[in-house]
């Protein structure tokens, strides 16, 4: 009997209470634009987000990303940096310019790039990116980057409007 009571006291001890860990994923829908010229990279991100409440809208290059960004509202942009025609630096700069010109709140942009060099991270920040994630990216790293960028964004309580590009939405359920 004393052994059972002793065990109960130990289990009730605050030292053994699990510390809550923040989830790598937000539990609310997000509308995410991904710009990447590689079909394989877009498919990988789509697979990572499959069981999340996130809607993924794809752009195959920087110009498409700009056009889709202007046409819709997004909670986050995942921007490949090295793309043909309009690269991720220029696309992000033009998105930031459009936001300023139209008095729109800043949308978080996460750079996805193969370069892990410090100057590459500095250049993405200078272009207007909020975070720099090196490829190949792990699922947990991507989910954390999405969560962190959205939570740090001052407009996170004002989510994007419901999707209006239904034919291009990849439901990630």
C-alpha positions in Angstrom: 0.0 0.0 0.0 2.8 2.4 0.9 4.6 1.5 -2.4 1.4 2.5 -4.3 1.1 5.8 -2.4 4.8 6.5 -3.0 4.4 5.9 -6.7 1.3 8.1 -6.8 3.3 10.9 -5.2 6.2 10.5 -7.6 3.8 10.5 -10.6 2.1 13.7 -9.3 5.5 15.4 -8.8 5.8 18.5 -11.0 9.2 17.3 -12.2 7.6 14.5 -14.1 4.8 16.5 -15.7 5.4 16.7 -19.4 6.3 20.1 -20.8 4.0 21.1 -23.5 5.7 21.3 -26.9 4.5 23.7 -29.5 3.1 21.9 -32.5 5.1 22.3 -35.7 1.8 23.0 -37.5 -0.9 25.6 -37.1 -4.3 24.1 -36.6 -6.1 26.5 -38.9 -6.4 26.7 -42.7 -3.7 28.7 -44.5 -3.6 29.6 -48.1 0.0 29.1 -49.3 1.5 30.1 -52.7 4.5 28.0 -53.7 6.8 29.3 -56.5 9.3 26.7 -57.7 10.3 25.8 -61.3 10.9 22.2 -60.3 7.8 20.0 -60.5 9.6 17.5 -58.1 10.2 20.2 -55.5 6.5 21.3 -55.7 5.4 17.7 -55.4 7.6 17.1 -52.3 6.1 20.2 -50.6 2.6 19.1 -51.6 3.3 15.7 -50.0 4.6 17.3 -46.8 1.5 19.4 -46.5 -0.9 16.6 -47.5 -2.4 16.0 -44.0 -2.5 19.7 -43.0 -5.3 22.2 -43.2 -3.2 24.2 -45.7 -4.2 24.9 -49.3 -1.3 25.0 -51.7 -1.4 27.1 -54.9 1.4 26.5 -57.3 3.4 28.8 -59.5 6.1 27.5 -61.9 8.2 30.7 -62.0 8.6 34.1 -60.4 6.3 35.9 -62.9 3.5 33.4 -62.3 4.0 33.9 -58.5 3.7 37.6 -58.9 0.6 37.3 -61.1 -1.1 34.8 -58.7 -0.1 36.8 -55.7 -1.8 39.9 -57.1 -4.9 38.0 -58.2 -5.5 36.3 -54.8 -4.8 36.6 -51.1 -2.3 34.4 -49.4 -1.3 33.7 -45.8 2.3 32.8 -46.8 4.5 32.5 -49.9 7.2 29.8 -50.3 9.6 31.2 -52.8 12.3 29.3 -54.7 15.2 31.7 -55.3 16.8 30.2 -58.4 14.1 30.2 -61.2 14.3 31.1 -64.9 12.8 34.4 -66.2 12.0 36.1 -62.9 14.0 34.7 -60.0 12.8 34.6 -56.4 14.7 37.8 -55.4 13.0 39.9 -58.0 9.6 38.2 -57.5 9.8 39.0 -53.8 10.9 42.6 -54.4 8.0 43.1 -56.8 5.5 41.5 -54.4 6.7 43.8 -51.6 6.4 46.8 -54.0 2.9 45.8 -54.9 1.9 45.4 -51.3 3.3 48.9 -50.5 1.6 50.5 -53.6 -1.8 48.9 -52.7 -1.6 49.5 -48.9 -1.7 45.8 -48.3 -0.4 44.1 -45.2 2.9 42.3 -45.5 2.5 38.6 -46.4 5.3 36.4 -45.0 7.7 35.1 -47.7 9.9 32.1 -46.9 12.8 31.7 -49.3 13.6 28.1 -50.3 17.1 27.8 -51.7 19.9 25.3 -52.2 22.4 27.9 -50.9 23.2 27.7 -47.2 25.8 30.5 -47.4 25.3 33.4 -45.0 25.4 36.0 -47.9 22.6 34.1 -49.6 20.4 34.4 -46.5 21.3 38.1 -46.2 20.4 38.6 -49.9 17.0 36.9 -49.4 16.3 39.1 -46.4 17.3 42.2 -48.4 14.9 41.2 -51.1 12.1 41.1 -48.5 11.9 37.5 -47.5 11.1 36.8 -43.8 12.9 33.5 -43.5 15.5 31.5 -45.4 15.2 27.7 -45.6 17.9 25.6 -47.2 16.9 22.8 -49.6 16.6 19.9 -49.4 14.2 20.7 -46.7 12.9 18.3 -44.1 9.1 18.2 -43.4 9.6 19.3 -39.8 11.8 22.2 -40.9 9.2 23.3 -43.4 6.3 23.1 -41.0 8.2 25.0 -38.4 9.2 27.7 -40.9 5.6 28.1 -42.0 4.3 28.3 -38.4 7.0 30.7 -37.3 6.6 33.0 -40.3 2.8 33.2 -39.8 3.0 33.6 -36.1 5.5 36.4 -36.3 3.4 38.2 -38.9 1.4 41.1 -37.3 -1.6 40.4 -39.5 -1.9 36.7 -38.6 -5.3 37.2 -37.0 -6.5 38.6 -40.3 -6.3 35.5 -42.4 -6.6 35.5 -46.2 -10.0 35.4 -47.8 -11.4 32.0 -48.8 -9.8 30.6 -51.9 -11.0 32.0 -55.3 -8.7 29.9 -57.6 -10.5 26.6 -57.1 -9.2 25.0 -60.3 -5.6 25.6 -59.2 -6.0 24.7 -55.5 -4.4 21.5 -54.4 -6.4 20.4 -51.3 -3.9 19.2 -48.9 -6.0 16.8 -46.8 
